Amino acid sequence: MAFAIEEINSNSNLLPNVTLGYSLYDNCATLVIGFSAALSLASGREEQFLLQENCFGTPPVLGIVGDSFSTFSIATSDVIGLFKLPIVSYFATCSCLSDRKRFPSFFRTIPSDAFQVRAMIQILKRFSWTWVGLLVSDDDYGLHVARSFQSDLAQSGGGCLAYSEILPWGDNPAELRRIVEVMKTSTARVVIVFAHQIHMIQLMEEVVKQNVTGLQWLASEAWTAAAVLQTPHLMPYLGGTLGIAIRRGEIAGLRDFLLRIRPDLHHNNSYENNMVRQFWEHTFQCRFAPLPADWVEAEGALCTGDEDLENVETEFLDVSNLRPEYNIYKAVYALAYALDDLLKCVPGRGPFSGHSCTTLQRLEPWQLMYYLEKVNFTTSFGDQVSFDVNGDALPIYDIMNWQWLPNKRTKVLNVGVVKKSAFKGEELTLDENRIYWNFDSKQVTSVYCFHLSTAHNNSIKGCKITASHLATQKTEFLSYHEPLGICLTSASLLGTFICAFILGIFTYHRSTPMVRANNSELSFLLLVSLKLCFLCSLLFIGRPRVWTCQLRHAAFGISFVLCVSCILVKTMVVVAVFNASKPGGGASLKWFGTVQQRGTVLVLTSIQAAICTAWLVSSSPAPHKNTQYHNDKIVYECVVGSTVWFAVLLGYIGVLAILSFLLAFLARNLPDNFNEAKLITFSMLIFCAVWVAFVPAYVNSPGKYADAVEVFAILASSFGLLVALFGPKCYIILLRPERNTKKAIMGRGTTKT
């Protein structure tokens, strides 16, 4: 960063007459420290700067470069976004940071994990690796990648996950031992790891203990370049690893700049000089004056500041493999080019209010952000830098291969590149002849999975099958042959039989007062609709097909609206008849004749039919093979297509049910000869209770159990209506026939007091 600032300040073509400055903060790998530093910069409360004599005022903070961790960047950007202060990260890859509404001022010069996931899948498809394991870190980086990878892998049809495990933070040997046992017993020989270097160090200790060899590792960018893992002790296990790496860049003049660094012996208290002094003491194994007492006793060397860096071997001077450093370099230049474009603005042609421009003295952070979104330049290494609408840079990764040489030395070789361009899209280029495999052939690591195609011929697609590596994935759905399906099917058929039996009773006794009371036609229609409700539950059982997925909710919605509409009209008739019995109330009955009752039921049911038709036309439900719930099985389910239409369907039934309940509840104290309102009140109370409980149970039930919950709700509410409405009537018709007379029914007509 310091080198980039110095290079920009010495470039007369970029930001002429403007000198950039910087302040460095070490987050110490701690969220609170990095967050506090960013907040102090954004709020203008940072430490005081030593200004040159020809400068005045407090230098404005125009942007922040960092943070390296995704979790830290999320926390920082949530707050920094309120200030509209640009923050450009060089290492935070979480795809969640592409959310422009939540992180409006976040940019990055490293590709999003969404692209890295797609790059991994391209490598899997290139080598026909279709049965793989996935390990992720327990943080935003790993958990977001896990969701994205499983979703993209299922959509691409490129393979299956044998297992998916979360690597713990901290010392947890028992969990690591369990995870390695899973890897050891699994038939999957390809392991993809999206985790940090520390996770891999802990994991490999357990891999070595259990001697798990023969695995093909795929590394994320977080540990592809980890030299601490490229040791003779671990290479027998990790040799042949293929990894996604941050694009390597070259920065001309950086080594000479580093060689010119010297500790300032006259400003010992400055933070920057303190960092240099620490580095100097570590590199040359000396101490600056005043010397610590124990150092003097040990006859340690005194640092003079004149030591020669070229005479020592240190990674500090290795500029041959600049990756995160190159991203920092690009981030600084992106801010500089954005500021340069801002200062070149011509008054009257500017992008702000009234086509105005701004100046350094009146510059607001959001104004610089406007230009940063449009920045487009090419580095001296030849890489184009620009940001898309989500603040992500043009994605490009190197593909690296860990090679275990005959002389027991390790070499990490660039064997390809994966990138996205505006014209060609995403493309993977690999030189397979340069790849080192830790086996006799790369084919040894190819493992296979078994997929049932959705095609009508049930052909096997996308996977190779051998006798030694056959990992079948079972398809799961609510079947007629399993105990749960058998119980639900039996209950549905039982309800249908009871409806038919009651319908027969009512038909046989159709001339009796109990059947004729309160419009017998509605009672018959209600029994038919309940019969349909029981039967429609069968559509939720069995292998999902296109026609069953489309018909199940439509049949359910229309049947229940027909049922509840009949109950609503019966309730309205009860109230109307009672009002007609009062002096001068006869006129109200003309609005509730047989024709009006039929018309009301027809109109209310037609509305639900229209809702179902619109749903089927706009976003029809369809069968879907879901691999998200289980690693070893595919859940075959019907996706609703549109949760909005599903909610409208349920909501309409709910409105009619609540209206019926309220009318019946208000009419519950009518005289006994009109007391069917009590039965309706009780039945609708059961109905509403079942469906209120259904919503949370349905949302929290995965796979086939969601269908089971919906079938149970249909059956429970249907049985509740059937028993509450027709149980008392059947009791009188069959067991108390002496009460099934007009005299008996009308004789109960004394008003309760």
Secondary structure as UniProt FT lines:
FT   HELIX           2..9
FT   TURN            12..13
FT   TURN            16..17
FT   TURN            28..29
FT   HELIX           31..43
FT   TURN            53..54
FT   STRAND          64..65
FT   HELIX           70..83
FT   STRAND          87..89
FT   HELIX           95..98
FT   TURN            100..102
FT   TURN            104..105
FT   STRAND          106..108
FT   HELIX           113..126
FT   TURN            127..128
FT   STRAND          131..137
FT   HELIX           140..156
FT   STRAND          160..167
FT   HELIX           173..185
FT   STRAND          190..194
FT   HELIX           197..210
FT   STRAND          216..219
FT   TURN            221..225
FT   HELIX           227..229
FT   TURN            232..234
FT   HELIX           235..238
FT   TURN            239..240
FT   STRAND          242..246
FT   TURN            252..253
FT   HELIX           254..259
FT   TURN            265..266
FT   TURN            268..269
FT   HELIX           271..284
FT   STRAND          286..287
FT   HELIX           293..297
FT   TURN            298..299
FT   STRAND          301..302
FT   HELIX           309..311
FT   HELIX           315..317
FT   HELIX           324..343
FT   TURN            347..348
FT   HELIX           353..355
FT   TURN            360..362
FT   HELIX           365..373
FT   STRAND          376..378
FT   TURN            380..381
FT   STRAND          384..387
FT   TURN            389..390
FT   STRAND          392..393
FT   STRAND          396..404
FT   TURN            406..407
FT   STRAND          410..421
FT   TURN            422..424
FT   STRAND          425..430
FT   HELIX           432..434
FT   HELIX           442..445
FT   STRAND          449..450
FT   TURN            456..457
FT   STRAND          471..472
FT   STRAND          474..476
FT   HELIX           483..508
FT   TURN            509..511
FT   HELIX           513..516
FT   TURN            517..519
FT   HELIX           520..536
FT   HELIX           537..540
FT   HELIX           546..580
FT   TURN            583..584
FT   HELIX           586..592
FT   HELIX           594..618
FT   STRAND          622..626
FT   STRAND          633..639
FT   HELIX           643..666
FT   TURN            667..669
FT   HELIX           672..674
FT   HELIX           676..699
FT   HELIX           704..735
FT   HELIX           737..739
FT   HELIX           742..747
//
